[in-house]
Amino acid sequence: MRTIAAIPTTYKGIQFRSRLEARWAICFDVLGIEWHYEFEGYQMEDCWYVPDFWLPKVGPVRVCHHAGTEPGGAFENLVRDEIWETQHDAAIEAARTRRFH
């Protein structure tokens, strides 16, 4: 399987490690979700972990480059129940069509 390298991307003056992360930031903005990128790290049992995003209403969110976001709990509930049903088309279109320099 071929590995595709991430493309560092700037959005709102923030240097994201990949376009996928930047596109999620755009989605969050369009949906009105407050977010912080690589906000705070945590000491795990054997390593230091920094989640991709911190959403104040949800907590840490990890963006998975193979599937969008890591499945689970509060993030899925926020997107599905509070926002996604009415605004997902606008968020996806904004993220999909954004041109980065």
C-alpha positions in Angstrom: 0.0 0.0 0.0 1.4 3.4 -1.0 1.7 6.1 1.7 0.6 9.6 0.7 2.4 12.4 2.4 0.4 15.0 4.2 0.5 18.5 2.8 1.0 21.2 5.4 -1.7 23.8 5.0 -2.4 27.2 6.4 -5.9 28.4 7.3 -6.7 31.4 9.4 -3.0 31.9 10.1 -2.7 28.4 11.6 -0.3 25.9 10.1 -2.1 22.6 10.0 -0.1 19.4 9.5 -2.4 18.3 6.6 -5.2 19.6 4.3 -7.6 17.2 6.0 -7.1 18.9 9.3 -7.5 22.4 7.7 -10.7 21.2 6.0 -12.1 20.0 9.3 -11.4 23.5 10.7 -13.4 25.0 7.9 -16.3 22.6 8.6 -16.2 23.5 12.2 -16.3 27.2 11.3 -19.2 26.9 8.9 -21.1 24.9 11.5 -20.3 27.4 14.2 -18.4 25.0 16.4 -15.6 26.5 18.5 -12.3 24.7 18.0 -8.7 24.9 19.0 -6.0 23.2 17.0 -3.4 21.0 18.9 -4.5 22.9 22.0 -3.1 20.7 24.8 -1.2 17.5 25.1 -1.6 14.7 27.5 0.9 12.3 29.1 -0.2 8.8 28.2 1.3 5.7 29.8 4.2 5.5 27.4 4.1 8.6 25.2 2.9 12.2 24.9 -0.4 12.6 22.9 -1.7 15.8 21.4 -5.2 15.6 19.9 -5.7 17.3 16.5 -8.6 19.5 17.8 -10.1 20.5 21.2 -13.8 21.3 20.9 -15.0 23.0 24.2 -18.4 21.3 24.0 -17.0 17.9 23.3 -13.3 17.6 24.3 -10.5 16.1 22.2 -11.1 15.1 18.5 -8.6 13.1 16.4 -8.8 13.4 12.7 -8.1 10.1 11.0 -6.6 10.4 7.6 -8.1 7.1 6.4 -11.7 7.7 7.6 -12.4 11.3 8.5 -12.6 11.3 12.2 -12.2 8.7 14.9 -15.6 7.3 15.7 -17.0 7.8 19.1 -19.3 9.4 21.5 -19.6 13.1 22.1 -18.3 14.3 18.7 -20.7 12.1 16.8 -23.6 13.1 19.0 -22.8 16.8 18.6 -22.5 16.6 14.8 -25.5 14.3 14.3 -27.9 15.7 16.9 -27.2 19.4 17.1 -25.8 20.5 13.8 -25.3 18.0 11.0 -28.9 17.4 10.1 -29.4 21.1 9.0 -26.0 22.4 8.1 -23.8 19.5 6.8 -24.2 20.3 3.1 -22.8 23.8 3.6 -19.9 22.6 5.7 -18.9 19.9 3.3 -19.1 22.2 0.3 -17.1 24.9 2.0 -14.3 22.4 3.0 -14.4 20.6 -0.4 -14.1 23.8 -2.5 -11.6 25.7 -0.4 -8.5 26.6 -2.3 -5.2 26.7 -0.4 -2.1 28.5 -1.5 
